[in-house]
Amino acid sequence: MSAATLVLTGQVVVAVAADGVETAEAIGIGDGRVVAVGSRDEVMDASAPGARLVAAGDAAIVPGIHDFHLHLVGMARARRTLAIDPAASFDTLVGQLRAAAAGVPAGTWLRGHGWSEATVRAGALAHLEEAVAERPTLLYSHDSHSAWASAAARHMASLAAATEDPVGGRLERGADGAPNGLLRESATELVEAVAERLRGPALDTALDEVLAELAGLGITGATDAGDTSADNGSGEHAALGDRASLLVGARARIDGRLRLTVNVPVAAITAAAGAGMRTGVPLPGSDTVRAGWAKVYADGALGSRTAAVFAAYTCGEAGNRGILRLSPDELDAIVGAGRAAGIGLAVHAIGDRAVAATLDAMERHPARPGTPPDRIEHLQLVRAADRSRMADLGLTASLQPIHGASDRDLADACWADRLEDAYAWRQLADAGIRLAFGSDAPIETPNPWWGLYAAVHRRFPDADVADWHPEAALTPAAALAAYTRAPALAIGRPDEGSLAVGAHADLALLNVDLETLLAGDERLAEVRSELTLVGGHEVARS
């Protein structure tokens, strides 16, 4: 192992576990990896002549954060589309749409994201039509599991009274039976297939902005969560679908700036396998971009009341139990295809009925040795018996603690009789399940320090409310482990997620000391990275 050419001193967090942190005074970095850990004198004495020294004083130096579930292309595109505040009134939304429409030529697509079910009412959709003035428009809900499409957009997608609901989705309809523009789950794909989307140089510029934003937050690794379908791909890797094809095509742009794992839609398993992609394996010509899991949706979301649950929702339409998007036979076929290809599965399952169906399929098709464990995304409602089953299967729980802060009022209203199983992070950990944390950006903020606060307090740091069901909360150390060490182990890379000797030198030098970080209080809202390294090289920050 080479001698260190870069030495950092400060409050170095070598590794994080649920029960605490291992610290050191200094680390030495050579050839992109940690080559020495210990006291300042020990590391300096072992370093190469003329080694660069970064003295951080009392600042914390932590393993780089890995966001285990975000949408990188979606984040880039969101920077160029209409952002809707979920708390905004309907009149405010109409005003935003009218202003946005006035700023673009007739016939130009309008795209946006963020409305809530409480804001958009089926009986008032005519006001949205008036605001967009016949422009094709597609607006996603805050949870991205519903959308509103304007009449022009529906016409372009050939949606009419005779159009049947797609498998795993629903077209809301007016009194005449024709679609009224509200699309649920897979029905959004009918309009998405014809909608304009940001690509080319404009997307590259927005992607650069996102990468700089992530570096400024201390994020050195991420897993792109993947698309719903394999449609709309572009370039050499078009068969991988829209976002995966773009990210694989942009790997030279991303390489060295982010340790990125690229999920593919489950419909692209055959294409991914044919291209030599295997979960955890770097893509050709890349050091820090690699193949991930195959993404599939088992159900919807709480916000759209489409998460599949055993007992009916205690809010909204009586008897609603959500939408289970896959049958047992379909799940079996998907899991079997993943096993044959050596590609792990990332299954979106929010409601307890969807989680149980997913576990049933996993039990019928045991994982093959040598492939990183399958993962279940979100897990917002999980029965105690299924927590035990998940632990026995060795699956990874891919969680986004910021959802607990966002959804607490919805959960109180809609799952009022089963809150002991809702967002039960500590219970999942106590069952022996590995927790790996992400953000679900751009649906929520990518800020991991807000996410860490939410994991500890189950609210936002600026919210004047009490901690929500603190019996299910985590300690700051446990939450930090879920953002660092756990994602590395989930992808089968023990040389990531820590600053131990031999690990990749992915780190963030923060603007706070370790005591502040581990206090887990409101000061987390202001945490930023002053220096971010990926493979020992500084990454530009915003």
Secondary structure, 3 states (H helix, E strand, C coil): CCCCCEEEEEEEEEEEECCEEEEEEEEEEECCEEEEEECHHHHHHCCCCCCEEEEEEEEEEEECEEEEEECHHHHHHHCCCEECCCCCCHHHHHHHHHHHHHCCCCCCCEEEEEECCCCCCHHHHHHHHHHHCCCCEEEEECCCCEEEECHHHHHHCCCCCCCCCCCCEEEEECCCCCEEEEEEECCHHHHHCCCCCCCHHHHHHHHHHHHHHHHHCCEEEEEECCCCCCCCCCHHHHHHCHHHHHHHHCHHHHCCCCEEEEEEEHHHHHHHHHCCCCCCCECCCCCCEEEEEEEEECCCCCCCCCCCCCCCCCCCCCCCCCCCCCCHHHHHHHHHHHHHHCCCEEEEECCHHHHHHHHHHHHHCCCCCCCCCCEEEECCECCHHHHHHHHHHCCEEEECHHHHHHHHHHHHHHCCCCHHHECCHHHHHHCCCEEEECCCCCCCCCCHHHHHHHHHHCCCCCCCCCCCCHHHCCCHHHHHHHHCHHHHHHCCCCCCCCCCCCCECCEEEECCCHHHHHHCCHHHHHCCEEEEEECCEECCCC
